[in-house]
Amino acid sequence: MYTHETKIRVRYGETDQMGYLYYGHYAQYYEVGRAEMIRSLGLSYRALEEEHGVMMPVMTLNMRFVRPAHYDEEVTVRTTLRELPSTFITFHMEIFNEVGKLMNGGSVKLCFVEVKSNKTIATPSVLLDCLKPYFTSPA
């Protein structure tokens, strides 16, 4: 299992009339979490696309809202991979407030698509090589 956390401060322009983080922005926070997790492995979405010819389109997005995020609150986005990806990769997401209470949770499932052919492919080896150390048990 691999887990990464990143912090985001809720900006005024992201809030609704009630001062809550607008629900549509949670998907963007999930994207930040995913991108920063990939970056923490020494890769980037840009490198996957431009250097390795692989795109990762979203197939499903699920989320549940537990409590609201507020303007100027610093939230923690926890992104977890529970299993090595194969044809798909599923990121499990949790967003916590400043006192560590769960505010939102969900998952995002993506596939891997070769840029040249626009066809789905298995997980690129460059990503698998970065993830395998986190999923192998010591003998």
ROMI-816508 format. One record per residue: residue in three letters; x, y, z of N, C-alpha, C in turn. Coordinates in nm, 3 decimals, padded with zeros to 5 digits. Layout:
! ROMI-816508
@res:Ala | nX:X | nY:Y | nZ:Z | caX:X | caY:Y | caZ:Z | cX:X | cY:Y | cZ:Z $
...
END
This chain:
! ROMI-816508
@res:Met | nX:00.086 | nY:-00.117 | nZ:00.000 | caX:00.000 | caY:00.000 | caZ:00.000 | cX:00.090 | cY:00.124 | cZ:00.000 $
@res:Tyr | nX:00.047 | nY:00.223 | nZ:-00.073 | caX:00.122 | caY:00.349 | caZ:-00.076 | cX:00.027 | cY:00.464 | cZ:-00.048 $
@res:Thr | nX:00.065 | nY:00.550 | nZ:00.046 | caX:-00.017 | caY:00.665 | caZ:00.086 | cX:00.067 | cY:00.792 | cZ:00.078 $
@res:His | nX:00.004 | nY:00.897 | nZ:00.029 | caX:00.069 | caY:01.028 | caZ:00.022 | cX:-00.030 | cY:01.133 | cZ:00.068 $
@res:Glu | nX:00.021 | nY:01.234 | nZ:00.137 | caX:-00.065 | caY:01.344 | caZ:00.183 | cX:-00.014 | cY:01.476 | cZ:00.128 $
@res:Thr | nX:-00.107 | nY:01.563 | nZ:00.093 | caX:-00.074 | caY:01.698 | caZ:00.051 | cX:-00.175 | cY:01.794 | cZ:00.114 $
@res:Lys | nX:-00.132 | nY:01.916 | nZ:00.138 | caX:-00.219 | caY:02.015 | caZ:00.202 | cX:-00.264 | cY:02.119 | cZ:00.099 $
@res:Ile | nX:-00.388 | nY:02.162 | nZ:00.114 | caX:-00.445 | caY:02.265 | caZ:00.027 | cX:-00.522 | cY:02.362 | cZ:00.116 $
@res:Arg | nX:-00.507 | nY:02.491 | nZ:00.091 | caX:-00.585 | caY:02.591 | caZ:00.164 | cX:-00.704 | cY:02.630 | cZ:00.078 $
@res:Val | nX:-00.823 | nY:02.625 | nZ:00.137 | caX:-00.946 | caY:02.658 | caZ:00.065 | cX:-00.945 | cY:02.808 | cZ:00.034 $
@res:Arg | nX:-00.954 | nY:02.840 | nZ:-00.094 | caX:-00.951 | caY:02.980 | caZ:-00.138 | cX:-01.094 | cY:03.036 | cZ:-00.142 $
@res:Tyr | nX:-01.104 | nY:03.166 | nZ:-00.125 | caX:-01.234 | caY:03.234 | caZ:-00.123 | cX:-01.316 | cY:03.204 | cZ:-00.248 $
@res:Gly | nX:-01.252 | nY:03.209 | nZ:-00.364 | caX:-01.321 | caY:03.186 | caZ:-00.491 | cX:-01.372 | cY:03.044 | cZ:-00.509 $
@res:Glu | nX:-01.331 | nY:02.952 | nZ:-00.420 | caX:-01.376 | caY:02.813 | caZ:-00.428 | cX:-01.498 | cY:02.786 | cZ:-00.340 $
@res:Thr | nX:-01.542 | nY:02.888 | nZ:-00.268 | caX:-01.653 | caY:02.868 | caZ:-00.174 | cX:-01.785 | cY:02.915 | cZ:-00.233 $
@res:Asp | nX:-01.893 | nY:02.861 | nZ:-00.176 | caX:-02.026 | caY:02.898 | caZ:-00.220 | cX:-02.083 | cY:03.007 | cZ:-00.129 $
@res:Gln | nX:-02.208 | nY:03.037 | nZ:-00.144 | caX:-02.275 | caY:03.142 | caZ:-00.068 | cX:-02.270 | cY:03.118 | cZ:00.083 $
@res:Met | nX:-02.260 | nY:02.992 | nZ:00.124 | caX:-02.257 | caY:02.958 | caZ:00.266 | cX:-02.116 | cY:02.963 | cZ:00.323 $
@res:Gly | nX:-02.015 | nY:02.989 | nZ:00.239 | caX:-01.877 | caY:02.989 | caZ:00.284 | cX:-01.815 | cY:02.850 | cZ:00.286 $
@res:Tyr | nX:-01.886 | nY:02.753 | nZ:00.227 | caX:-01.836 | caY:02.615 | caZ:00.220 | cX:-01.762 | cY:02.596 | cZ:00.088 $
@res:Leu | nX:-01.665 | nY:02.506 | nZ:00.089 | caX:-01.601 | caY:02.467 | caZ:-00.036 | cX:-01.709 | cY:02.410 | cZ:-00.128 $
@res:Tyr | nX:-01.724 | nY:02.469 | nZ:-00.245 | caX:-01.826 | caY:02.426 | caZ:-00.341 | cX:-01.800 | cY:02.280 | cZ:-00.377 $
@res:Tyr | nX:-01.905 | nY:02.200 | nZ:-00.382 | caX:-01.891 | caY:02.055 | caZ:-00.398 | cX:-01.814 | cY:02.016 | cZ:-00.524 $
@res:Gly | nX:-01.825 | nY:02.094 | nZ:-00.630 | caX:-01.756 | caY:02.062 | caZ:-00.754 | cX:-01.605 | cY:02.071 | cZ:-00.744 $
@res:His | nX:-01.555 | nY:02.144 | nZ:-00.645 | caX:-01.410 | caY:02.159 | caZ:-00.631 | cX:-01.344 | cY:02.039 | cZ:-00.564 $
@res:Tyr | nX:-01.422 | nY:01.953 | nZ:-00.500 | caX:-01.362 | caY:01.836 | caZ:-00.437 | cX:-01.293 | cY:01.747 | cZ:-00.541 $
@res:Ala | nX:-01.351 | nY:01.736 | nZ:-00.660 | caX:-01.288 | caY:01.657 | caZ:-00.766 | cX:-01.153 | cY:01.715 | cZ:-00.804 $
@res:Gln | nX:-01.142 | nY:01.848 | nZ:-00.802 | caX:-01.013 | caY:01.912 | caZ:-00.831 | cX:-00.912 | cY:01.884 | cZ:-00.719 $
@res:Tyr | nX:-00.959 | nY:01.881 | nZ:-00.595 | caX:-00.870 | caY:01.847 | caZ:-00.484 | cX:-00.822 | cY:01.704 | cZ:-00.497 $
@res:Tyr | nX:-00.910 | nY:01.615 | nZ:-00.543 | caX:-00.870 | caY:01.476 | caZ:-00.568 | cX:-00.760 | cY:01.473 | cZ:-00.674 $
@res:Glu | nX:-00.776 | nY:01.554 | nZ:-00.777 | caX:-00.675 | caY:01.558 | caZ:-00.882 | cX:-00.540 | cY:01.606 | cZ:-00.830 $
@res:Val | nX:-00.543 | nY:01.707 | nZ:-00.744 | caX:-00.419 | caY:01.755 | caZ:-00.683 | cX:-00.354 | cY:01.641 | cZ:-00.604 $
@res:Gly | nX:-00.434 | nY:01.568 | nZ:-00.527 | caX:-00.383 | caY:01.456 | caZ:-00.450 | cX:-00.318 | cY:01.350 | cZ:-00.538 $
@res:Arg | nX:-00.384 | nY:01.315 | nZ:-00.648 | caX:-00.330 | caY:01.215 | caZ:-00.741 | cX:-00.200 | cY:01.264 | cZ:-00.804 $
@res:Ala | nX:-00.201 | nY:01.385 | nZ:-00.852 | caX:-00.083 | caY:01.440 | caZ:-00.920 | cX:00.036 | cY:01.448 | cZ:-00.825 $
@res:Glu | nX:00.011 | nY:01.490 | nZ:-00.702 | caX:00.120 | caY:01.501 | caZ:-00.605 | cX:00.170 | cY:01.364 | cZ:-00.561 $
@res:Met | nX:00.081 | nY:01.265 | nZ:-00.557 | caX:00.126 | caY:01.130 | caZ:-00.526 | cX:00.221 | cY:01.080 | cZ:-00.636 $
@res:Ile | nX:00.181 | nY:01.097 | nZ:-00.761 | caX:00.266 | caY:01.055 | caZ:-00.873 | cX:00.400 | cY:01.128 | cZ:-00.866 $
@res:Arg | nX:00.395 | nY:01.258 | nZ:-00.835 | caX:00.517 | caY:01.339 | caZ:-00.824 | cX:00.607 | cY:01.286 | cZ:-00.711 $
@res:Ser | nX:00.545 | nY:01.242 | nZ:-00.600 | caX:00.623 | caY:01.190 | caZ:-00.487 | cX:00.700 | cY:01.063 | cZ:-00.523 $
@res:Leu | nX:00.657 | nY:00.997 | nZ:-00.630 | caX:00.725 | caY:00.877 | caZ:-00.678 | cX:00.838 | cY:00.909 | cZ:-00.776 $
@res:Gly | nX:00.856 | nY:01.037 | nZ:-00.805 | caX:00.960 | caY:01.078 | caZ:-00.897 | cX:00.913 | cY:01.088 | cZ:-01.041 $
@res:Leu | nX:00.782 | nY:01.084 | nZ:-01.061 | caX:00.723 | caY:01.097 | caZ:-01.195 | cX:00.634 | cY:01.221 | cZ:-01.198 $
@res:Ser | nX:00.572 | nY:01.245 | nZ:-01.309 | caX:00.469 | caY:01.348 | caZ:-01.319 | cX:00.372 | cY:01.308 | cZ:-01.429 $
@res:Tyr | nX:00.253 | nY:01.363 | nZ:-01.422 | caX:00.156 | caY:01.337 | caZ:-01.529 | cX:00.214 | cY:01.383 | cZ:-01.663 $
@res:Arg | nX:00.281 | nY:01.497 | nZ:-01.662 | caX:00.340 | caY:01.550 | caZ:-01.785 | cX:00.442 | cY:01.452 | cZ:-01.842 $
@res:Ala | nX:00.529 | nY:01.398 | nZ:-01.756 | caX:00.630 | caY:01.302 | caZ:-01.803 | cX:00.564 | cY:01.176 | cZ:-01.856 $
@res:Leu | nX:00.461 | nY:01.127 | nZ:-01.788 | caX:00.391 | caY:01.008 | caZ:-01.836 | cX:00.336 | cY:01.031 | cZ:-01.976 $
@res:Glu | nX:00.279 | nY:01.150 | nZ:-01.998 | caX:00.221 | caY:01.181 | caZ:-02.128 | cX:00.327 | cY:01.207 | cZ:-02.235 $
@res:Glu | nX:00.420 | nY:01.299 | nZ:-02.205 | caX:00.515 | caY:01.344 | caZ:-02.307 | cX:00.632 | cY:01.248 | cZ:-02.328 $
@res:Glu | nX:00.686 | nY:01.191 | nZ:-02.222 | caX:00.803 | caY:01.105 | caZ:-02.235 | cX:00.768 | cY:00.957 | cZ:-02.253 $
@res:His | nX:00.657 | nY:00.915 | nZ:-02.193 | caX:00.623 | caY:00.773 | caZ:-02.196 | cX:00.499 | cY:00.743 | cZ:-02.281 $
@res:Gly | nX:00.434 | nY:00.848 | nZ:-02.333 | caX:00.322 | caY:00.830 | caZ:-02.424 | cX:00.198 | cY:00.767 | cZ:-02.363 $
@res:Val | nX:00.172 | nY:00.798 | nZ:-02.234 | caX:00.059 | caY:00.738 | caZ:-02.163 | cX:-00.028 | cY:00.847 | cZ:-02.101 $
@res:Met | nX:-00.158 | nY:00.837 | nZ:-02.128 | caX:-00.256 | caY:00.925 | caZ:-02.064 | cX:-00.333 | cY:00.842 | cZ:-01.961 $
@res:Met | nX:-00.395 | nY:00.911 | nZ:-01.865 | caX:-00.471 | caY:00.842 | caZ:-01.760 | cX:-00.608 | cY:00.908 | cZ:-01.745 $
@res:Pro | nX:-00.704 | nY:00.873 | nZ:-01.831 | caX:-00.837 | caY:00.933 | caZ:-01.819 | cX:-00.916 | cY:00.871 | cZ:-01.702 $
@res:Val | nX:-01.000 | nY:00.954 | nZ:-01.642 | caX:-01.086 | caY:00.909 | caZ:-01.532 | cX:-01.200 | cY:00.826 | cZ:-01.588 $
@res:Met | nX:-01.227 | nY:00.713 | nZ:-01.524 | caX:-01.338 | caY:00.627 | caZ:-01.563 | cX:-01.455 | cY:00.640 | cZ:-01.466 $
@res:Thr | nX:-01.425 | nY:00.643 | nZ:-01.337 | caX:-01.530 | caY:00.661 | caZ:-01.237 | cX:-01.479 | cY:00.751 | cZ:-01.126 $
@res:Leu | nX:-01.572 | nY:00.823 | nZ:-01.068 | caX:-01.544 | caY:00.910 | caZ:-00.954 | cX:-01.657 | cY:00.891 | cZ:-00.854 $
@res:Asn | nX:-01.622 | nY:00.853 | nZ:-00.733 | caX:-01.721 | caY:00.837 | caZ:-00.626 | cX:-01.676 | cY:00.920 | cZ:-00.508 $
@res:Met | nX:-01.771 | nY:00.987 | nZ:-00.444 | caX:-01.735 | caY:01.061 | caZ:-00.323 | cX:-01.854 | cY:01.073 | cZ:-00.230 $
@res:Arg | nX:-01.821 | nY:01.088 | nZ:-00.103 | caX:-01.924 | caY:01.111 | caZ:-00.002 | cX:-01.882 | cY:01.233 | cZ:00.080 $
@res:Phe | nX:-01.979 | nY:01.310 | nZ:00.117 | caX:-01.955 | caY:01.434 | caZ:00.192 | cX:-01.994 | cY:01.411 | cZ:00.337 $
@res:Val | nX:-01.900 | nY:01.435 | nZ:00.427 | caX:-01.921 | caY:01.410 | caZ:00.569 | cX:-01.942 | cY:01.541 | cZ:00.645 $
@res:Arg | nX:-01.854 | nY:01.636 | nZ:00.623 | caX:-01.867 | caY:01.771 | caZ:00.682 | cX:-01.801 | cY:01.870 | cZ:00.588 $
@res:Pro | nX:-01.843 | nY:01.996 | nZ:00.592 | caX:-01.794 | caY:02.093 | caZ:00.494 | cX:-01.654 | cY:02.146 | cZ:00.525 $
@res:Ala | nX:-01.585 | nY:02.182 | nZ:00.418 | caX:-01.461 | caY:02.258 | caZ:00.429 | cX:-01.498 | cY:02.406 | cZ:00.418 $
@res:His | nX:-01.427 | nY:02.490 | nZ:00.489 | caX:-01.458 | caY:02.633 | caZ:00.493 | cX:-01.344 | cY:02.717 | cZ:00.434 $
@res:Tyr | nX:-01.381 | nY:02.838 | nZ:00.395 | caX:-01.284 | caY:02.934 | caZ:00.343 | cX:-01.166 | cY:02.948 | cZ:00.439 $
@res:Asp | nX:-01.046 | nY:02.948 | nZ:00.385 | caX:-00.918 | caY:02.969 | caZ:00.452 | cX:-00.876 | cY:02.852 | cZ:00.541 $
@res:Glu | nX:-00.950 | nY:02.744 | nZ:00.539 | caX:-00.913 | caY:02.625 | caZ:00.615 | cX:-00.808 | cY:02.547 | cZ:00.536 $
@res:Glu | nX:-00.707 | nY:02.499 | nZ:00.605 | caX:-00.608 | caY:02.414 | caZ:00.540 | cX:-00.652 | cY:02.269 | cZ:00.556 $
@res:Val | nX:-00.673 | nY:02.203 | nZ:00.443 | caX:-00.719 | caY:02.064 | caZ:00.446 | cX:-00.605 | cY:01.973 | cZ:00.402 $
@res:Thr | nX:-00.613 | nY:01.850 | nZ:00.447 | caX:-00.515 | caY:01.748 | caZ:00.407 | cX:-00.584 | cY:01.649 | cZ:00.315 $
@res:Val | nX:-00.527 | nY:01.631 | nZ:00.199 | caX:-00.577 | caY:01.534 | caZ:00.102 | cX:-00.488 | cY:01.410 | cZ:00.113 $
@res:Arg | nX:-00.547 | nY:01.300 | nZ:00.159 | caX:-00.474 | caY:01.174 | caZ:00.171 | cX:-00.514 | cY:01.085 | cZ:00.053 $
@res:Thr | nX:-00.413 | nY:01.044 | nZ:-00.022 | caX:-00.433 | caY:00.960 | caZ:-00.141 | cX:-00.367 | cY:00.826 | cZ:-00.116 $
@res:Thr | nX:-00.441 | nY:00.719 | nZ:-00.134 | caX:-00.389 | caY:00.585 | caZ:-00.106 | cX:-00.412 | cY:00.492 | cZ:-00.224 $
@res:Leu | nX:-00.308 | nY:00.417 | nZ:-00.258 | caX:-00.321 | caY:00.306 | caZ:-00.351 | cX:-00.318 | cY:00.181 | cZ:-00.266 $
@res:Arg | nX:-00.426 | nY:00.105 | nZ:-00.268 | caX:-00.437 | caY:-00.015 | caZ:-00.185 | cX:-00.382 | cY:-00.139 | cZ:-00.252 $
@res:Glu | nX:-00.370 | nY:-00.131 | nZ:-00.386 | caX:-00.316 | caY:-00.245 | caZ:-00.460 | cX:-00.241 | cY:-00.195 | cZ:-00.582 $
@res:Leu | nX:-00.149 | nY:-00.278 | nZ:-00.629 | caX:-00.077 | caY:-00.244 | caZ:-00.751 | cX:-00.175 | cY:-00.235 | cZ:-00.867 $
@res:Pro | nX:-00.161 | nY:-00.135 | nZ:-00.951 | caX:-00.252 | caY:-00.125 | caZ:-01.066 | cX:-00.219 | cY:-00.231 | cZ:-01.171 $
@res:Ser | nX:-00.321 | nY:-00.265 | nZ:-01.250 | caX:-00.301 | caY:-00.357 | caZ:-01.363 | cX:-00.349 | cY:-00.284 | cZ:-01.488 $
@res:Thr | nX:-00.471 | nY:-00.308 | nZ:-01.529 | caX:-00.528 | caY:-00.233 | caZ:-01.641 | cX:-00.582 | cY:-00.099 | cZ:-01.592 $
@res:Phe | nX:-00.622 | nY:-00.097 | nZ:-01.465 | caX:-00.679 | caY:00.023 | caZ:-01.404 | cX:-00.598 | cY:00.060 | cZ:-01.281 $
@res:Ile | nX:-00.613 | nY:00.184 | nZ:-01.238 | caX:-00.552 | caY:00.229 | caZ:-01.113 | cX:-00.661 | cY:00.300 | cZ:-01.035 $
@res:Thr | nX:-00.678 | nY:00.262 | nZ:-00.908 | caX:-00.781 | caY:00.322 | caZ:-00.824 | cX:-00.716 | cY:00.394 | cZ:-00.708 $
@res:Phe | nX:-00.740 | nY:00.524 | nZ:-00.703 | caX:-00.691 | caY:00.607 | caZ:-00.594 | cX:-00.804 | cY:00.621 | cZ:-00.492 $
@res:His | nX:-00.774 | nY:00.591 | nZ:-00.367 | caX:-00.870 | caY:00.608 | caZ:-00.258 | cX:-00.836 | cY:00.741 | cZ:-00.191 $
@res:Met | nX:-00.938 | nY:00.825 | nZ:-00.179 | caX:-00.917 | caY:00.963 | caZ:-00.137 | cX:-00.986 | cY:00.991 | cZ:-00.003 $
@res:Glu | nX:-00.920 | nY:01.069 | nZ:00.080 | caX:-00.981 | caY:01.121 | caZ:00.203 | cX:-00.934 | cY:01.264 | cZ:00.220 $
@res:Ile | nX:-01.025 | nY:01.350 | nZ:00.263 | caX:-00.990 | caY:01.489 | caZ:00.291 | cX:-01.024 | cY:01.515 | cZ:00.437 $
@res:Phe | nX:-00.926 | nY:01.567 | nZ:00.511 | caX:-00.940 | caY:01.594 | caZ:00.654 | cX:-00.928 | cY:01.743 | cZ:00.682 $
@res:Asn | nX:-00.998 | nY:01.788 | nZ:00.786 | caX:-00.985 | caY:01.929 | caZ:00.827 | cX:-00.863 | cY:01.947 | cZ:00.916 $
@res:Glu | nX:-00.844 | nY:02.068 | nZ:00.966 | caX:-00.724 | caY:02.102 | caZ:01.043 | cX:-00.712 | cY:02.025 | cZ:01.174 $
@res:Val | nX:-00.822 | nY:01.975 | nZ:01.227 | caX:-00.816 | caY:01.897 | caZ:01.351 | cX:-00.822 | cY:01.747 | cZ:01.324 $
@res:Gly | nX:-00.807 | nY:01.708 | nZ:01.198 | caX:-00.796 | caY:01.568 | caZ:01.162 | cX:-00.928 | cY:01.495 | cZ:01.145 $
@res:Lys | nX:-01.039 | nY:01.568 | nZ:01.138 | caX:-01.169 | caY:01.502 | caZ:01.118 | cX:-01.195 | cY:01.485 | cZ:00.968 $
@res:Leu | nX:-01.249 | nY:01.367 | nZ:00.935 | caX:-01.281 | caY:01.337 | caZ:00.796 | cX:-01.392 | cY:01.429 | cZ:00.746 $
@res:Met | nX:-01.368 | nY:01.489 | nZ:00.629 | caX:-01.466 | caY:01.578 | caZ:00.568 | cX:-01.526 | cY:01.518 | cZ:00.442 $
@res:Asn | nX:-01.445 | nY:01.439 | nZ:00.372 | caX:-01.488 | caY:01.386 | caZ:00.243 | cX:-01.405 | cY:01.261 | cZ:00.215 $
@res:Gly | nX:-01.465 | nY:01.166 | nZ:00.147 | caX:-01.392 | caY:01.046 | caZ:00.107 | cX:-01.447 | cY:00.991 | cZ:-00.022 $
@res:Gly | nX:-01.366 | nY:00.917 | nZ:-00.092 | caX:-01.412 | caY:00.860 | caZ:-00.217 | cX:-01.302 | cY:00.786 | cZ:-00.289 $
@res:Ser | nX:-01.325 | nY:00.765 | nZ:-00.417 | caX:-01.226 | caY:00.696 | caZ:-00.499 | cX:-01.236 | cY:00.744 | cZ:-00.643 $
@res:Val | nX:-01.125 | nY:00.730 | nZ:-00.713 | caX:-01.119 | caY:00.765 | caZ:-00.854 | cX:-01.049 | cY:00.650 | cZ:-00.926 $
@res:Lys | nX:-01.116 | nY:00.596 | nZ:-01.029 | caX:-01.061 | caY:00.487 | caZ:-01.108 | cX:-01.022 | cY:00.543 | cZ:-01.244 $
@res:Leu | nX:-00.898 | nY:00.517 | nZ:-01.285 | caX:-00.848 | caY:00.562 | caZ:-01.414 | cX:-00.795 | cY:00.443 | cZ:-01.491 $
@res:Cys | nX:-00.786 | nY:00.458 | nZ:-01.621 | caX:-00.722 | caY:00.356 | caZ:-01.704 | cX:-00.599 | cY:00.419 | cZ:-01.769 $
@res:Phe | nX:-00.522 | nY:00.337 | nZ:-01.835 | caX:-00.403 | caY:00.384 | caZ:-01.905 | cX:-00.428 | cY:00.375 | cZ:-02.055 $
@res:Val | nX:-00.401 | nY:00.485 | nZ:-02.124 | caX:-00.426 | caY:00.491 | caZ:-02.268 | cX:-00.298 | cY:00.534 | cZ:-02.338 $
@res:Glu | nX:-00.260 | nY:00.456 | nZ:-02.440 | caX:-00.143 | caY:00.493 | caZ:-02.519 | cX:-00.179 | cY:00.613 | cZ:-02.607 $
@res:Val | nX:-00.097 | nY:00.717 | nZ:-02.599 | caX:-00.124 | caY:00.840 | caZ:-02.673 | cX:-00.132 | cY:00.814 | cZ:-02.824 $
@res:Lys | nX:-00.038 | nY:00.737 | nZ:-02.881 | caX:-00.032 | caY:00.716 | caZ:-03.026 | cX:-00.154 | cY:00.643 | cZ:-03.081 $
@res:Ser | nX:-00.196 | nY:00.538 | nZ:-03.012 | caX:-00.304 | caY:00.454 | caZ:-03.064 | cX:-00.441 | cY:00.489 | cZ:-03.005 $
@res:Asn | nX:-00.440 | nY:00.562 | nZ:-02.894 | caX:-00.563 | caY:00.595 | caZ:-02.820 | cX:-00.634 | cY:00.468 | cZ:-02.771 $
@res:Lys | nX:-00.556 | nY:00.364 | nZ:-02.741 | caX:-00.610 | caY:00.237 | caZ:-02.692 | cX:-00.562 | cY:00.213 | cZ:-02.550 $
@res:Thr | nX:-00.646 | nY:00.143 | nZ:-02.473 | caX:-00.608 | caY:00.112 | caZ:-02.336 | cX:-00.493 | cY:00.012 | cZ:-02.335 $
@res:Ile | nX:-00.407 | nY:00.030 | nZ:-02.234 | caX:-00.290 | caY:-00.057 | caZ:-02.218 | cX:-00.277 | cY:-00.093 | cZ:-02.070 $
@res:Ala | nX:-00.188 | nY:-00.185 | nZ:-02.042 | caX:-00.159 | caY:-00.221 | caZ:-01.903 | cX:-00.079 | cY:-00.107 | cZ:-01.838 $
@res:Thr | nX:-00.067 | nY:-00.113 | nZ:-01.708 | caX:00.010 | caY:-00.013 | caZ:-01.634 | cX:00.150 | cY:-00.001 | cZ:-01.692 $
@res:Pro | nX:00.195 | nY:00.119 | nZ:-01.722 | caX:00.330 | caY:00.135 | caZ:-01.776 | cX:00.435 | cY:00.089 | cZ:-01.674 $
@res:Ser | nX:00.538 | nY:00.024 | nZ:-01.724 | caX:00.642 | caY:-00.031 | caZ:-01.636 | cX:00.710 | cY:00.078 | cZ:-01.554 $
@res:Val | nX:00.722 | nY:00.198 | nZ:-01.609 | caX:00.787 | caY:00.306 | caZ:-01.535 | cX:00.710 | cY:00.337 | cZ:-01.405 $
@res:Leu | nX:00.579 | nY:00.329 | nZ:-01.408 | caX:00.498 | caY:00.351 | caZ:-01.288 | cX:00.503 | cY:00.229 | cZ:-01.197 $
@res:Leu | nX:00.490 | nY:00.111 | nZ:-01.254 | caX:00.496 | caY:-00.012 | caZ:-01.174 | cX:00.628 | cY:-00.024 | cZ:-01.099 $
@res:Asp | nX:00.738 | nY:00.009 | nZ:-01.165 | caX:00.869 | caY:00.001 | caZ:-01.101 | cX:00.878 | cY:00.093 | cZ:-00.979 $
@res:Cys | nX:00.813 | nY:00.208 | nZ:-00.986 | caX:00.813 | caY:00.302 | caZ:-00.872 | cX:00.726 | cY:00.251 | cZ:-00.758 $
@res:Leu | nX:00.620 | nY:00.179 | nZ:-00.791 | caX:00.523 | caY:00.135 | caZ:-00.688 | cX:00.556 | cY:00.001 | cZ:-00.624 $
@res:Lys | nX:00.621 | nY:-00.089 | nZ:-00.696 | caX:00.644 | caY:-00.225 | caZ:-00.646 | cX:00.708 | cY:-00.231 | cZ:-00.507 $
@res:Pro | nX:00.805 | nY:-00.145 | nZ:-00.476 | caX:00.867 | caY:-00.154 | caZ:-00.342 | cX:00.766 | cY:-00.135 | cZ:-00.228 $
@res:Tyr | nX:00.656 | nY:-00.067 | nZ:-00.252 | caX:00.556 | caY:-00.041 | caZ:-00.148 | cX:00.457 | cY:-00.156 | cZ:-00.134 $
@res:Phe | nX:00.462 | nY:-00.251 | nZ:-00.224 | caX:00.365 | caY:-00.361 | caZ:-00.223 | cX:00.428 | cY:-00.498 | cZ:-00.204 $
@res:Thr | nX:00.559 | nY:-00.502 | nZ:-00.190 | caX:00.624 | caY:-00.630 | caZ:-00.166 | cX:00.648 | cY:-00.648 | cZ:-00.018 $
@res:Ser | nX:00.614 | nY:-00.764 | nZ:00.032 | caX:00.631 | caY:-00.795 | caZ:00.174 | cX:00.771 | cY:-00.849 | cZ:00.196 $
@res:Pro | nX:00.836 | nY:-00.810 | nZ:00.307 | caX:00.967 | caY:-00.867 | caZ:00.336 | cX:00.953 | cY:-01.017 | cZ:00.364 $
@res:Ala | nX:01.045 | nY:-01.096 | nZ:00.312 | caX:01.038 | caY:-01.242 | caZ:00.328 | cX:01.079 | cY:-01.287 | cZ:00.466 $
END
